[in-house]
Amino acid sequence: MAKISSFFIFVAFAMVIVANASTTSIGTEGICIGDMFALIPKCIMYVIGPPGSKVKPSQECCDVWLKVDIPCLCSKVNDDVEATIDMEKVVYIADYCKRPLTPGSKCGTYTVPTAGL
């Protein structure tokens, strides 16, 4: 049952990202759509769910995280995406996988906090 639920969340999340990308100027930013399709199946289960409950990501998630264009992906995050994923969990994954987001940078409307806050 959990695999089916994760699959539907993946499909819905992918559709939101692709729809958002198609309404913006694609240019070189469109290249990261492939990154999104690589990242979601490996990491989606670590960024959804109740706020505050963080789960260590798998090595597969970290392996993909280390390869994708995170600034490009963050440029695709809109209100629908932010309603689906917990941005604090995204920051947690970034830190855990040893590729942290830059403090003060934006991922959608979310501002990455400075360390120690």
N, C-alpha and C positions, 0 to 999 in steps of 0.2 A: 504494500500500500504506500509506503514512504517513497519508493522509487517512482511510482506513478505520480504522486503529488509533486515530487521534485521535477519530474519531466514536464508537467504542466506549468510549473513556476518558471522553468527554463524557457519554454516556448513563449510564455507571456512576456517575460523579461526581454527576450531576444526581439520579439515583435515591437516592443516599446522602443528599444535602442535603434533598430533598423528604421522604424517610422520617424524617429527623431533625426536620424542621419539623413533621411531622404528629404526632409523639409529644410535642411540647412545646406549650405554650399559644400558639396562633398570634397572636391579637390583632394589634397593629400590626406585630409582627416578621414576620408572614407576608407583608407587603408586599414585602420584599426578595427574595422568591423570583423575581420577575420580573427583578430586578437580576442574580441568579445566572444566569438563562438568557441574559441579554444578555452577561454577562462571560465565561462559560466558552468559547463558541466563538471568541472573539477572543483569549483569553489563556491557555487551558489548556496550549498547547504550550510556554509559557515557564515554567511552574511544575512540570512533571513532568520525569522523567529523572534521570540520576545527580546526586547532591549535588555542589555546588560549581561545576558548569558553568553559568554564567549567560549568557543570550542577551538582547541588547537587545530589548525588546518592540516590536511594530509600532506605528505611529501609531494604527491602529484599536483596538488593545488599550488604549493610553493614553486615547484618546477615551472609551471606555466606562468605564475606571477612574475618570476624572474625574467621571462622572455617577452612579455607583452608591453605595448606602449601605453603606460598608465596615464600620462598627461592627455593623450588622445582619447582614451576611454573616459576619463573624467570630463572631457568636453562634451561627451554624449549624454551624461547624466542629467535627467530632467526631473520635474516634480513627480511624475509617475514612477520613475526608477527609485527616487528617494522614498516614496511611499512603500516600496516593496522591500528594499534592503536597508539594513542598519549601517549607516556610514561609520559609526564608531567601531563596528566589527570589521569594516574594510580597513580602517587604520590599524586595528589589531593584527589582521592578516599581513598587512604590509610590514609591520614591525617584526612579527614572528618569522616571516619569510626572509628577513634581512634585506628588505628593499623598502624602507619607510617612505611615506609621503612627506614632502617638504612642509615643515610647519608654516602655517600662514597661507599655504596654497589652497586653491579651490578645487573641489570635486563636486560638480553641479553647483548647488548653492551652499554646500557644506564647506566650512573653513576648517582645515586641518589644525588642531590645537598645537600649541607649543609644548615641548616636553615638560613634564613635571606638573601639568595642570590636571 
